[in-house]
């Protein structure tokens, strides 16, 4: 059999597996989110007997979904901007300056990825209790998210700073550009994709983060993942969980597609800090 | 370097690396200190081995250790085992390879909790899988598949969620091997298996180690998959830690946390050495 023929067979097999793996679960979630409470969906029926958007409107009006979405969508961009701001000076030092111990510093910057998330979450709460800062939960989670996602930002921005060409900086200086003008003409164009990638990756990580939001925020501060967790546990109502799952996944797909465009030329493994 | 240069570098590193070291360092320090009786939030603080001694006598603690190690190791190996052949297959682009690559990356877009919901939706007592098996006449009645005793559900979810990460790392490593090297090996008489064993595997050791270690640490500390789809008679270490914290037993939670960190470090080291040894054909250097 030729390589092309083998590829075709593998391609179609994988396509079949993906249909089972992705299309079936998501179709089931969509159908469950449309089940109208007027008539239950019993196993003997292929499709829900009555379909409506009742669950969607009900959850929007009467659950803490609005609050959770507000919290998540305020937290994520704030964490993205704060993380980028904190990461930039370190990334500049690691990307542009030469000093002994630079490789060790790069490794140490990955520390938050090595300590298990729940250990960080629980003992960060202990620190907050010690400092008496446990009342301002939004600020606490924002701070924790920024630290937790700093490795991604430092890694991406270090690579971006390394890619700034010295001859561009020298050319700008030779033409009489001030330090600020040099920054705009030589640094900013090279850093732009890295900045976008950092903002998007931290945004997605923050929207998805569960352990810190769950441990530090509970029970008063709700985000979409903690609300979903509650609806998958004690308060499990399948159609409601389906609505929340779909709400959580759709923005991610849009942002990740955008990210794919931004990072088309970059190595995703390196950029996501996993390289 | 002058002191001015050092000062400049120190100031530049402070907001990023400095915060990481202070924050994560404090988390690790407090966990260790609390496990030995210091930093008590209520009552007297002082050195004590009591919390460790009591914990070692608890059956739930040793069960949680072996269960978490099982989930961590099995998830890491399964994710890499699925990702490796796919990375090699997708090394050279062909028609449809971009679409396949995009579909394989899809779980990266899906939150772990959503994946858990989708999964329990499929395998529930009256779910589509049970209905299909009955319709095909394989099963007489519905089977209880959720929260299975061997944590197969948790392993399926961990593999589903982590395989794309492993694929990202391995694909990068495998694609960076130049065709010249592989062609030279083929010219010297190496078949597909020898090319894999003697060229591709040794040159992708670092990516394999990174994938195994990252997935191992994440799965070792799993909480949400375990609570939603895991066996009800076993607890993961994270679950045990959250349980103790919920009752305000910070010292006990700290003992579990230190255990978790210790296992993460030791386990990662063992996995890294093991993968290097296997992929370099029994050599460590």
Interface residues (C-beta under 8 A of the other chain):
Chain A: X4 X7 X10 X11 X14 X15 X18 X21 X22 X24 X25 X26 X28 X29 X32 X42 X43 X85 X86 X87 X88 X89 X90 X91 X92 X93 X97 X99 X100 X105 X108 X109 X111 X112 X113 X114 X115 X116 X117 X118 X119 X120 X122 X123 X124 X125 X126 X127 X129 X130 X147 X150 X151 X153 X154 X208 X210 X211 X215 X225 X228 X229 X232 X233 X238 X241 X242 X245 X248 X249 X252 X253 X256 X267 X268 X269 X270 X272 X274 X275
Chain B: X1 X5 X6 X9 X11 X12 X13 X14 X15 X16 X17 X19 X20 X21 X23 X24 X26 X27 X28 X30 X31 X34 X39 X41 X89 X94 X96 X100 X103 X106 X108 X109 X110 X111 X112 X113 X114 X116 X117 X118 X119 X120 X121 X122 X126 X128 X130 X131 X142 X160 X165 X168 X169 X171 X172 X207 X210 X214 X217 X218 X220 X221 X223 X224 X227 X228 X238 X241 X242 X245 X250 X253 X254 X257 X260 X261 X264 X265 X268
